[in-house]
Amino acid sequence: MDEAALLALLRYGFLAALYLFLFALIRALYRDLRVTAGGGYLAPGQQPCPQPPPAPYLEQVEGIAVAGGPVLPLDEHLVTFGRHPDNQVVLPSRLASAHHFRLQITGDQVQIEDLGSTNGTYLNEERLQEARLLQAGDRISAGDATFTFHPASRP
């Protein structure tokens, strides 16, 4: 075997060994660092943690913007709306009462109740006379603000 053939054989052998090493390295990394759906990493044999159910939320679709942005998560047991600063959601409108309406969250149900507001709280363009359970897509109007109710999973 001449010297050129021996060098070519060694060169290709070295490249094959290098590719096998890189393949084994990537395979080991992949097994050790499996990415979960939530974006975290799992060790081998580890199970992902269950995610808490998504909270219902309101999306403001009309009116002067409320503090907290257009998407308001309903992750507390009781959420009050009104012009007074002691409400969880302050409605910056002169048409809103100091304490306009409240949402009570119990499990997967959300109940709306008017708090004796002067201009009324409207659910799907009907004045709210008594407490009612919200359904997906319901429109709530108070003052000049209008919200759409979504039972879960933010956009």
Residue pairs with C-beta under 8 A, 6 or more apart in sequence:
31 44
32 43
32 44
33 41
34 41
34 42
34 44
35 41
35 42
36 42
36 48
37 48
38 48
38 51
40 48
42 48
53 108
53 152
54 152
54 153
54 154
55 73
55 74
55 75
55 152
56 73
56 74
56 105
56 108
56 110
56 134
56 149
56 150
56 151
56 152
57 71
57 72
57 73
57 74
57 150
57 152
57 154
58 71
58 72
58 74
58 140
58 147
58 148
58 149
58 150
59 70
59 71
59 72
59 147
59 148
59 150
59 155
60 66
60 70
60 71
60 72
60 145
60 146
60 147
61 70
61 139
61 146
61 147
61 148
62 141
62 144
62 145
62 146
63 91
63 93
63 143
63 144
63 145
63 146
64 91
64 92
64 93
64 144
64 145
65 92
66 72
66 89
66 90
66 91
66 92
66 145
67 89
67 90
67 92
68 89
71 154
71 155
72 79
72 89
72 147
73 154
74 103
74 105
74 110
76 88
76 105
77 104
77 105
77 106
78 102
78 103
78 104
78 105
79 88
79 89
79 102
79 103
79 105
80 86
80 87
80 88
80 89
80 99
80 101
80 102
80 115
81 87
81 88
81 89
81 91
81 96
81 100
81 101
81 102
81 103
81 142
82 90
82 91
82 96
82 97
82 98
82 99
82 100
82 101
82 115
82 117
83 90
83 91
83 92
83 93
83 94
83 96
83 97
83 98
83 100
83 143
84 90
84 98
84 99
87 99
87 100
91 100
91 142
91 143
91 145
93 143
93 144
93 145
94 143
95 119
95 143
95 144
96 117
96 119
96 142
96 143
96 144
96 145
97 115
97 116
97 117
97 118
97 119
97 143
99 115
99 116
99 117
100 114
100 115
100 117
100 121
100 142
100 143
101 112
101 113
101 114
101 115
101 117
101 121
101 128
101 140
101 142
102 112
102 113
102 115
103 110
103 111
103 112
103 113
103 134
104 110
104 111
104 113
104 131
105 111
108 151
108 152
109 133
110 133
110 134
110 149
110 151
111 131
111 132
111 133
111 134
112 121
112 123
112 128
112 131
112 132
112 133
112 134
112 140
113 128
113 130
113 131
113 132
114 120
114 121
114 128
114 129
117 142
119 142
119 143
120 127
120 128
121 127
121 128
121 140
121 141
121 142
122 128
122 139
122 140
122 141
122 142
123 132
123 134
123 138
123 139
123 140
124 138
124 139
125 139
125 141
134 140
134 149
134 151
135 149
136 149
136 150
136 151
137 148
137 149
137 150
138 148
138 149
139 146
139 147
139 148
139 149
140 146
140 147
140 148
140 149
141 147
